Amino acid sequence: MNKQELTQQLSERAGLDKNQAGKAVDAIFDIISDSLKAGDEVRLTGFGVFAVAQRAGGKGRNPQTGAEITIKPSKQPRFRAGKQLKDALNT
């Protein structure tokens, strides 16, 4: 499912027109992104948790040249599924 299909499903299920549903989807994504940028978790009970994980830097090798490179530390978004979501997938 892509963003357009998600917007269509939201429009149908919530009784919104497509424009309103599109704004709602964009707003949700913006809120989650802003919260993660601020270092906060987004915990949706029964669905899951969006969080930021630190990825350590280090040394690596360029596979084409074999030259050693430095890998910078970075932040990565993570999602952990909640129990209800896991149960729904495994029934």
N, CA, C and O atoms as a printed pandas DataFrame, in Angstrom:
     atom_number atom_name residue_name chain_id  residue_number  x_coord  y_coord  z_coord
0              1         N          MET        A               1    0.851   -1.172    0.000
1              2        CA          MET        A               1    0.000    0.000    0.000
2              3         C          MET        A               1    0.895    1.232    0.000
3              4         O          MET        A               1    1.839    1.321    0.785
4              5         N          ASN        A               2    0.601    2.167   -0.868
5              6        CA          ASN        A               2    1.354    3.415   -0.898
6              7         C          ASN        A               2    0.531    4.540   -0.259
7              8         O          ASN        A               2   -0.587    4.317    0.206
8              9         N          LYS        A               3    1.093    5.732   -0.243
9             10        CA          LYS        A               3    0.444    6.862    0.434
10            11         C          LYS        A               3   -0.908    7.194   -0.201
11            12         O          LYS        A               3   -1.866    7.496    0.510
12            13         N          GLN        A               4   -0.993    7.141   -1.514
13            14        CA          GLN        A               4   -2.244    7.442   -2.205
14            15         C          GLN        A               4   -3.324    6.426   -1.836
15            16         O          GLN        A               4   -4.476    6.798   -1.615
16            17         N          GLU        A               5   -2.958    5.152   -1.769
17            18        CA          GLU        A               5   -3.913    4.112   -1.397
18            19         C          GLU        A               5   -4.328    4.253    0.058
19            20         O          GLU        A               5   -5.488    4.018    0.396
20            21         N          LEU        A               6   -3.397    4.634    0.920
21            22        CA          LEU        A               6   -3.713    4.879    2.326
22            23         C          LEU        A               6   -4.715    6.028    2.456
23            24         O          LEU        A               6   -5.669    5.943    3.229
24            25         N          THR        A               7   -4.494    7.088    1.704
25            26        CA          THR        A               7   -5.406    8.232    1.712
26            27         C          THR        A               7   -6.793    7.819    1.240
27            28         O          THR        A               7   -7.795    8.243    1.816
28            29         N          GLN        A               8   -6.859    7.001    0.204
29            30        CA          GLN        A               8   -8.140    6.521   -0.326
30            31         C          GLN        A               8   -8.876    5.693    0.724
31            32         O          GLN        A               8  -10.074    5.882    0.936
32            33         N          GLN        A               9   -8.163    4.773    1.385
33            34        CA          GLN        A               9   -8.775    3.934    2.419
34            35         C          GLN        A               9   -9.286    4.791    3.583
35            36         O          GLN        A               9  -10.386    4.561    4.085
36            37         N          LEU        A              10   -8.495    5.773    4.009
37            38        CA          LEU        A              10   -8.912    6.657    5.097
38            39         C          LEU        A              10  -10.150    7.441    4.696
39            40         O          LEU        A              10  -11.070    7.610    5.497
40            41         N          SER        A              11  -10.176    7.912    3.475
41            42        CA          SER        A              11  -11.328    8.657    2.971
42            43         C          SER        A              11  -12.598    7.811    3.041
43            44         O          SER        A              11  -13.645    8.285    3.482
44            45         N          GLU        A              12  -12.497    6.564    2.608
45            46        CA          GLU        A              12  -13.660    5.682    2.593
46            47         C          GLU        A              12  -14.111    5.284    3.995
47            48         O          GLU        A              12  -15.306    5.296    4.293
48            49         N          ARG        A              13  -13.154    4.931    4.857
49            50        CA          ARG        A              13  -13.504    4.432    6.187
50            51         C          ARG        A              13  -13.954    5.521    7.145
51            52         O          ARG        A              13  -14.792    5.274    8.012
52            53         N          ALA        A              14  -13.405    6.730    7.002
53            54        CA          ALA        A              14  -13.744    7.806    7.935
54            55         C          ALA        A              14  -14.811    8.744    7.387
55            56         O          ALA        A              14  -15.262    9.648    8.091
56            57         N          GLY        A              15  -15.216    8.538    6.140
57            58        CA          GLY        A              15  -16.252    9.389    5.556
58            59         C          GLY        A              15  -15.752   10.792    5.252
59            60         O          GLY        A              15  -16.519   11.754    5.295
60            61         N          LEU        A              16  -14.472   10.905    4.946
61            62        CA          LEU        A              16  -13.879   12.199    4.599
62            63         C          LEU        A              16  -13.726   12.294    3.091
63            64         O          LEU        A              16  -13.660   11.278    2.398
64            65         N          ASP        A              17  -13.670   13.543    2.579
65            66        CA          ASP        A              17  -13.337   13.638    1.164
66            67         C          ASP        A              17  -11.827   13.428    1.009
67            68         O          ASP        A              17  -11.086   13.493    1.990
68            69         N          LYS        A              18  -11.380   13.178   -0.212
69            70        CA          LYS        A              18   -9.976   12.826   -0.441
70            71         C          LYS        A              18   -9.013   13.913    0.021
71            72         O          LYS        A              18   -7.931   13.615    0.527
72            73         N          ASN        A              19   -9.402   15.165   -0.153
73            74        CA          ASN        A              19   -8.544   16.278    0.250
74            75         C          ASN        A              19   -8.341   16.284    1.768
75            76         O          ASN        A              19   -7.218   16.447    2.244
76            77         N          GLN        A              20   -9.409   16.109    2.512
77            78        CA          GLN        A              20   -9.315   16.066    3.976
78            79         C          GLN        A              20   -8.492   14.864    4.428
79            80         O          GLN        A              20   -7.664   14.982    5.331
80            81         N          ALA        A              21   -8.715   13.718    3.810
81            82        CA          ALA        A              21   -7.977   12.514    4.170
82            83         C          ALA        A              21   -6.489   12.694    3.870
83            84         O          ALA        A              21   -5.644   12.268    4.657
84            85         N          GLY        A              22   -6.166   13.317    2.748
85            86        CA          GLY        A              22   -4.768   13.578    2.395
86            87         C          GLY        A              22   -4.091   14.483    3.415
87            88         O          GLY        A              22   -2.941   14.261    3.795
88            89         N          LYS        A              23   -4.825   15.514    3.855
89            90        CA          LYS        A              23   -4.275   16.420    4.871
90            91         C          LYS        A              23   -4.062   15.693    6.192
91            92         O          LYS        A              23   -3.079   15.943    6.890
92            93         N          ALA        A              24   -4.985   14.789    6.539
93            94        CA          ALA        A              24   -4.867   14.024    7.787
94            95         C          ALA        A              24   -3.652   13.100    7.735
95            96         O          ALA        A              24   -2.894   13.027    8.701
96            97         N          VAL        A              25   -3.459   12.398    6.625
97            98        CA          VAL        A              25   -2.310   11.504    6.477
98            99         C          VAL        A              25   -1.007   12.302    6.553
99           100         O          VAL        A              25   -0.075   11.903    7.250
100          101         N          ASP        A              26   -0.940   13.428    5.838
101          102        CA          ASP        A              26    0.256   14.271    5.874
102          103         C          ASP        A              26    0.530   14.779    7.284
103          104         O          ASP        A              26    1.681   14.818    7.720
104          105         N          ALA        A              27   -0.527   15.170    7.997
105          106        CA          ALA        A              27   -0.365   15.677    9.358
106          107         C          ALA        A              27    0.178   14.601   10.287
107          108         O          ALA        A              27    1.059   14.875   11.103
108          109         N          ILE        A              28   -0.334   13.384   10.174
109          110        CA          ILE        A              28    0.151   12.272   11.007
110          111         C          ILE        A              28    1.634   12.034   10.756
111          112         O          ILE        A              28    2.418   11.917   11.697
112          113         N          PHE        A              29    2.019   11.961    9.469
113          114        CA          PHE        A              29    3.425   11.727    9.135
114          115         C          PHE        A              29    4.316   12.857    9.646
115          116         O          PHE        A              29    5.417   12.609   10.137
116          117         N          ASP        A              30    3.838   14.100    9.530
117          118        CA          ASP        A              30    4.610   15.249   10.016
118          119         C          ASP        A              30    4.783   15.197   11.533
119          120         O          ASP        A              30    5.867   15.481   12.043
120          121         N          ILE        A              31    3.729   14.840   12.251
121          122        CA          ILE        A              31    3.787   14.757   13.713
122          123         C          ILE        A              31    4.769   13.674   14.140
123          124         O          ILE        A              31    5.574   13.890   15.045
124          125         N          ILE        A              32    4.710   12.516   13.499
125          126        CA          ILE        A              32    5.644   11.430   13.835
126          127         C          ILE        A              32    7.078   11.865   13.537
127          128         O          ILE        A              32    7.970   11.649   14.358
128          129         N          SER        A              33    7.308   12.469   12.382
129          130        CA          SER        A              33    8.656   12.927   12.013
130          131         C          SER        A              33    9.187   13.971   12.983
131          132         O          SER        A              33   10.336   13.897   13.419
132          133         N          ASP        A              34    8.348   14.942   13.319
133          134        CA          ASP        A              34    8.774   16.000   14.247
134          135         C          ASP        A              34    9.101   15.438   15.624
135          136         O          ASP        A              34   10.070   15.858   16.257
136          137         N          SER        A              35    8.296   14.489   16.086
137          138        CA          SER        A              35    8.551   13.877   17.392
138          139         C          SER        A              35    9.862   13.107   17.393
139          140         O          SER        A              35   10.631   13.190   18.351
140          141         N          LEU        A              36   10.125   12.355   16.321
141          142        CA          LEU        A              36   11.375   11.605   16.239
142          143         C          LEU        A              36   12.580   12.539   16.137
143          144         O          LEU        A              36   13.626   12.270   16.726
144          145         N          LYS        A              37   12.436   13.628   15.395
145          146        CA          LYS        A              37   13.525   14.613   15.293
146          147         C          LYS        A              37   13.850   15.208   16.653
147          148         O          LYS        A              37   15.005   15.517   16.943
148          149         N          ALA        A              38   12.830   15.366   17.485
149          150        CA          ALA        A              38   13.024   15.927   18.829
150          151         C          ALA        A              38   13.576   14.885   19.802
151          152         O          ALA        A              38   13.876   15.206   20.952
152          153         N          GLY        A              39   13.711   13.638   19.343
153          154        CA          GLY        A              39   14.246   12.577   20.193
154          155         C          GLY        A              39   13.199   11.850   21.009
155          156         O          GLY        A              39   13.535   11.061   21.892
156          157         N          ASP        A              40   11.932   12.106   20.724
157          158        CA          ASP        A              40   10.842   11.465   21.459
158          159         C          ASP        A              40   10.380   10.191   20.761
159          160         O          ASP        A              40   10.586   10.018   19.560
160          161         N          GLU        A              41    9.757    9.310   21.524
161          162        CA          GLU        A              41    9.105    8.131   20.969
162          163         C          GLU        A              41    7.660    8.485   20.637
163          164         O          GLU        A              41    7.069    9.374   21.249
164          165         N          VAL        A              42    7.101    7.779   19.660
165          166        CA          VAL        A              42    5.674    7.878   19.373
166          167         C          VAL        A              42    5.102    6.501   19.671
167          168         O          VAL        A              42    5.345    5.544   18.936
168          169         N          ARG        A              43    4.343    6.408   20.754
169          170        CA          ARG        A              43    3.821    5.133   21.242
170          171         C          ARG        A              43    2.321    5.081   20.943
171          172         O          ARG        A              43    1.536    5.840   21.512
172          173         N          LEU        A              44    1.939    4.177   20.046
173          174        CA          LEU        A              44    0.542    3.991   19.678
174          175         C          LEU        A              44    0.090    2.653   20.270
175          176         O          LEU        A              44    0.378    1.590   19.720
176          177         N          THR        A              45   -0.608    2.721   21.380
177          178        CA          THR        A              45   -0.996    1.525   22.119
178          179         C          THR        A              45   -1.746    0.551   21.225
179          180         O          THR        A              45   -2.707    0.918   20.549
180          181         N          GLY        A              46   -1.294   -0.692   21.233
181          182        CA          GLY        A              46   -1.904   -1.737   20.430
182          183         C          GLY        A              46   -1.364   -1.820   19.023
183          184         O          GLY        A              46   -1.573   -2.824   18.342
184          185         N          PHE        A              47   -0.669   -0.784   18.567
185          186        CA          PHE        A              47   -0.122   -0.782   17.213
186          187         C          PHE        A              47    1.385   -0.939   17.224
187          188         O          PHE        A              47    1.927   -1.850   16.599
188          189         N          GLY        A              48    2.070   -0.040   17.943
189          190        CA          GLY        A              48    3.520   -0.145   18.006
190          191         C          GLY        A              48    4.171    1.148   18.463
191          192         O          GLY        A              48    3.503    2.103   18.860
192          193         N          VAL        A              49    5.499    1.148   18.395
193          194        CA          VAL        A              49    6.290    2.285   18.863
194          195         C          VAL        A              49    7.268    2.705   17.768
195          196         O          VAL        A              49    8.017    1.886   17.237
196          197         N          PHE        A              50    7.245    3.987   17.445
197          198        CA          PHE        A              50    8.249    4.576   16.569
198          199         C          PHE        A              50    9.300    5.194   17.484
199          200         O          PHE        A              50    8.952    5.937   18.401
200          201         N          ALA        A              51   10.571    4.903   17.254
201          202        CA          ALA        A              51   11.635    5.429   18.104
202          203         C          ALA        A              51   12.864    5.704   17.249
203          204         O          ALA        A              51   12.938    5.300   16.089
204          205         N          VAL        A              52   13.832    6.404   17.852
205          206        CA          VAL        A              52   15.096    6.710   17.187
206          207         C          VAL        A              52   16.184    5.869   17.836
207          208         O          VAL        A              52   16.303    5.828   19.061
208          209         N          ALA        A              53   16.973    5.200   17.008
209          210        CA          ALA        A              53   18.097    4.407   17.499
210          211         C          ALA        A              53   19.392    5.043   17.008
211          212         O          ALA        A              53   19.474    5.522   15.876
212          213         N          GLN        A              54   20.402    5.041   17.875
213          214        CA          GLN        A              54   21.711    5.557   17.507
214          215         C          GLN        A              54   22.491    4.457   16.803
215          216         O          GLN        A              54   22.503    3.311   17.254
216          217         N          ARG        A              55   23.128    4.797   15.724
217          218        CA          ARG        A              55   23.972    3.855   14.999
218          219         C          ARG        A              55   25.411    4.340   15.132
219          220         O          ARG        A              55   25.736    5.464   14.751
220          221         N          ALA        A              56   26.250    3.495   15.666
221          222        CA          ALA        A              56   27.635    3.876   15.908
222          223         C          ALA        A              56   28.396    4.030   14.590
223          224         O          ALA        A              56   28.103    3.359   13.600
224          225         N          GLY        A              57   29.363    4.913   14.606
225          226        CA          GLY        A              57   30.239    5.067   13.453
226          227         C          GLY        A              57   31.334    4.024   13.506
227          228         O          GLY        A              57   31.342    3.157   14.379
228          229         N          GLY        A              58   32.231    4.111   12.594
229          230        CA          GLY        A              58   33.348    3.174   12.594
230          231         C          GLY        A              58   34.109    3.221   11.301
231          232         O          GLY        A              58   34.012    4.184   10.540
232          233         N          LYS        A              59   34.862    2.185   11.054
233          234        CA          LYS        A              59   35.650    2.075    9.830
234          235         C          LYS        A              59   34.992    1.048    8.923
235          236         O          LYS        A              59   34.409    0.073    9.397
236          237         N          GLY        A              60   35.086    1.266    7.633
237          238        CA          GLY        A              60   34.564    0.337    6.654
238          239         C          GLY        A              60   35.456    0.333    5.430
239          240         O          GLY        A              60   36.472    1.027    5.390
240          241         N          ARG        A              61   35.083   -0.437    4.450
241          242        CA          ARG        A              61   35.851   -0.503    3.207
242          243         C          ARG        A              61   34.918   -0.271    2.024
243          244         O          ARG        A              61   33.789   -0.760    1.991
244          245         N          ASN        A              62   35.420    0.488    1.056
245          246        CA          ASN        A              62   34.714    0.676   -0.196
246          247         C          ASN        A              62   34.833   -0.638   -0.965
247          248         O          ASN        A              62   35.949   -1.061   -1.266
248          249         N          PRO        A              63   33.714   -1.301   -1.295
249          250        CA          PRO        A              63   33.805   -2.609   -1.945
250          251         C          PRO        A              63   34.400   -2.556   -3.350
251          252         O          PRO        A              63   34.921   -3.561   -3.834
252          253         N          GLN        A              64   34.332   -1.405   -4.010
253          254        CA          GLN        A              64   34.868   -1.311   -5.369
254          255         C          GLN        A              64   36.378   -1.117   -5.379
255          256         O          GLN        A              64   37.086   -1.709   -6.194
256          257         N          THR        A              65   36.867   -0.276   -4.457
257          258        CA          THR        A              65   38.298    0.052   -4.478
258          259         C          THR        A              65   39.072   -0.618   -3.348
259          260         O          THR        A              65   40.292   -0.760   -3.425
260          261         N          GLY        A              66   38.366   -1.027   -2.305
261          262        CA          GLY        A              66   39.039   -1.603   -1.154
262          263         C          GLY        A              66   39.608   -0.552   -0.215
263          264         O          GLY        A              66   40.220   -0.893    0.797
264          265         N          ALA        A              67   39.413    0.726   -0.538
265          266        CA          ALA        A              67   39.927    1.809    0.298
266          267         C          ALA        A              67   39.147    1.877    1.602
267          268         O          ALA        A              67   37.936    1.657    1.624
268          269         N          GLU        A              68   39.851    2.183    2.690
269          270        CA          GLU        A              68   39.215    2.315    3.988
270          271         C          GLU        A              68   38.464    3.636    4.048
271          272         O          GLU        A              68   38.967    4.671    3.610
272          273         N          ILE        A              69   37.239    3.589    4.601
273          274        CA          ILE        A              69   36.430    4.800    4.746
274          275         C          ILE        A              69   35.966    4.912    6.191
275          276         O          ILE        A              69   35.914    3.926    6.926
276          277         N          THR        A              70   35.632    6.136    6.577
277          278        CA          THR        A              70   35.087    6.388    7.910
278          279         C          THR        A              70   33.580    6.498    7.800
279          280         O          THR        A              70   33.065    7.273    6.994
280          281         N          ILE        A              71   32.872    5.725    8.608
281          282        CA          ILE        A              71   31.408    5.753    8.624
282          283         C          ILE        A              71   30.987    6.613    9.814
283          284         O          ILE        A              71   31.358    6.339   10.956
284          285         N          LYS        A              72   30.210    7.652    9.531
285          286        CA          LYS        A              72   29.772    8.586   10.571
286          287         C          LYS        A              72   28.669    7.967   11.425
287          288         O          LYS        A              72   27.872    7.172   10.926
288          289         N          PRO        A              73   28.618    8.326   12.703
289          290        CA          PRO        A              73   27.475    7.901   13.528
290          291         C          PRO        A              73   26.196    8.533   12.968
291          292         O          PRO        A              73   26.239    9.632   12.416
292          293         N          SER        A              74   25.080    7.854   13.107
293          294        CA          SER        A              74   23.823    8.390   12.591
294          295         C          SER        A              74   22.654    7.931   13.459
295          296         O          SER        A              74   22.778    7.033   14.292
296          297         N          LYS        A              75   21.536    8.572   13.235
297          298        CA          LYS        A              75   20.296    8.205   13.906
298          299         C          LYS        A              75   19.410    7.500   12.891
299          300         O          LYS        A              75   19.309    7.934   11.743
300          301         N          GLN        A              76   18.768    6.412   13.311
301          302        CA          GLN        A              76   17.919    5.614   12.437
302          303         C          GLN        A              76   16.527    5.483   13.046
303          304         O          GLN        A              76   16.400    5.223   14.243
304          305         N          PRO        A              77   15.473    5.661   12.233
305          306        CA          PRO        A              77   14.129    5.422   12.759
306          307         C          PRO        A              77   13.901    3.920   12.916
307          308         O          PRO        A              77   14.358    3.123   12.097
308          309         N          ARG        A              78   13.191    3.547   13.976
309          310        CA          ARG        A              78   12.870    2.144   14.232
310          311         C          ARG        A              78   11.387    2.032   14.555
311          312         O          ARG        A              78   10.784    2.958   15.097
312          313         N          PHE        A              79   10.815    0.892   14.216
313          314        CA          PHE        A              79    9.431    0.609   14.565
314          315         C          PHE        A              79    9.386   -0.759   15.236
315          316         O          PHE        A              79    9.915   -1.739   14.711
316          317         N          ARG        A              80    8.753   -0.813   16.392
317          318        CA          ARG        A              80    8.527   -2.075   17.101
318          319         C          ARG        A              80    7.019   -2.306   17.144
319          320         O          ARG        A              80    6.272   -1.493   17.687
320          321         N          ALA        A              81    6.590   -3.401   16.576
321          322        CA          ALA        A              81    5.161   -3.717   16.528
322          323         C          ALA        A              81    4.647   -4.044   17.922
323          324         O          ALA        A              81    5.346   -4.658   18.728
324          325         N          GLY        A              82    3.410   -3.624   18.195
325          326        CA          GLY        A              82    2.750   -3.915   19.453
326          327         C          GLY        A              82    2.131   -5.302   19.466
327          328         O          GLY        A              82    2.017   -5.948   18.424
328          329         N          LYS        A              83    1.739   -5.751   20.628
329          330        CA          LYS        A              83    1.187   -7.099   20.794
330          331         C          LYS        A              83   -0.061   -7.317   19.957
331          332         O          LYS        A              83   -0.196   -8.358   19.313
332          333         N          GLN        A              84   -0.979   -6.354   19.952
333          334        CA          GLN        A              84   -2.226   -6.513   19.190
334          335         C          GLN        A              84   -1.949   -6.642   17.693
335          336         O          GLN        A              84   -2.595   -7.440   17.015
336          337         N          LEU        A              85   -1.006   -5.875   17.176
337          338        CA          LEU        A              85   -0.653   -5.960   15.766
338          339         C          LEU        A              85   -0.019   -7.313   15.458
339          340         O          LEU        A              85   -0.351   -7.944   14.455
340          341         N          LYS        A              86    0.889   -7.756   16.317
341          342        CA          LYS        A              86    1.517   -9.068   16.122
342          343         C          LYS        A              86    0.482  -10.177   16.158
343          344         O          LYS        A              86    0.517  -11.088   15.331
344          345         N          ASP        A              87   -0.446  -10.107   17.115
345          346        CA          ASP        A              87   -1.494  -11.127   17.229
346          347         C          ASP        A              87   -2.401  -11.127   15.998
347          348         O          ASP        A              87   -2.801  -12.190   15.522
348          349         N          ALA        A              88   -2.725   -9.934   15.480
349          350        CA          ALA        A              88   -3.584   -9.837   14.303
350          351         C          ALA        A              88   -2.926  -10.472   13.083
351          352         O          ALA        A              88   -3.606  -11.052   12.237
352          353         N          LEU        A              89   -1.614  -10.362   12.995
353          354        CA          LEU        A              89   -0.891  -10.942   11.863
354          355         C          LEU        A              89   -0.752  -12.446   11.977
355          356         O          LEU        A              89   -0.586  -13.126   10.964
356          357         N          ASN        A              90   -0.816  -12.977   13.185
357          358        CA          ASN        A              90   -0.564  -14.389   13.418
358          359         C          ASN        A              90   -1.813  -15.189   13.772
359          360         O          ASN        A              90   -1.703  -16.262   14.364
360          361         N          THR        A              91   -2.992  -14.693   13.424
361          362        CA          THR        A              91   -4.203  -15.453   13.706
362          363         C          THR        A              91   -4.691  -16.167   12.476
363          364         O          THR        A              91   -5.706  -16.861   12.527
